[in-house]
Amino acid sequence: MTGTPSQIEWAEQIRPRVEAEFQRVACAFRRVASNQRTPEREDTLAVIAILEEKRAETMANERAGYFIREWQELTDQVRKAIAADGRYRTIRANREMRAGR
């Protein structure tokens, strides 16, 4: 990890909370998927795949300042990361079309 010693120490305290937040959201999506029928379940599994990709990208970041700046306060960062992904927007649009909206 890069940064000053105090930044690195701080970021190392934040990282496990970030990992736990990604896991919490993934578990919620898996619970939803377990009660869905196809094609909704397939959509939810695709969202989980996006989530896992975002988790890997986030946790691979080696800049301590990134974790301090972006993840110090956990709010809706995981949701925003998923929502900003073009694949997610396509999934939502397809769901809305199937629902007749």
N, C-alpha and C positions, 0 to 999 in steps of 0.2 A: 504494500500500500504506500502511496506517496502522500506527502504532506509533512507538516511539522510533527514532532513527537506528540504534542498534545492533541493535534488534529487526528492523528492516527489512533490514539487512545480513545478519543471521543467517537470516532467512526466505528471502531471495533465494538463499542458498546451499542451502537445503533444497528449495525448489520444483523445481529440475531433477531431484533424486533422486525426488521424489514422482511427477513426470511419467514418469520412466523406469520406476518400479515399476508404474504403471498400464499402460504399454506392454508391459512384460514379461508381466504377467498376461494382457493381451489377446492377445498373440502365442501364449501357451500355449493359451488357449481356441480360437484360430483353428486351431492345429495339430490339436487334438482334433476340432474340427468337420470338418476336411478328411478325416478317416478315419471319420466316422460316417454312418449312414444316417438317412433321415427316419423317425420324428419326432425322434430324438435330436439330429440336426444342427439342426433348427429350435429345439429347446430351448436348445442351446448358443449359437446365434446370438442368441436372446432374452436370454440371460445377458450376452453381449457388449454388447448394446444397453444393458442396465442398467449395466454397467461403464462404458461411455462416458458415460452420463448422470452417474454418480457422479464420474467424472474431471472433467467440465465443471463440476459444482457445486463440487468441491474446489478446482480451479484458479481459479475465479472469486472465491473468498474473498479479500478484501483485507486481512484482519487478520493482521499479522505474528505476533501471539501465538498464533493458531490453528495456524500451521505449526510454530512452536516447540513448543507444547504437544502437539499431536496427531501430528506427523509427524517430529519430530526423530530418533527411533529407528524405523526401518522394521521392522515385524514383520509382523503380519497385518491391518493396517488395511484394505487393499483387500478382502480376503476378508470381513472383518466388515461392511464397507459393503454388499457384495453380499448377504450372508446376512441382513442386517437388512431388506432390501427385501421387501415383501409379494409382489411379483410373482415373486421368486426362490423364496419358500416355496411358492407355487402350482406353479411349474415342478417343484420337487422332489417335491411331493405327487403330481403327475400322473405323473412318472417312476416313482415307487414303485408307484402303482396299475398302470401298464402292466407293471411287472416282477412283479406279483403279490405284493407285500410287504404 
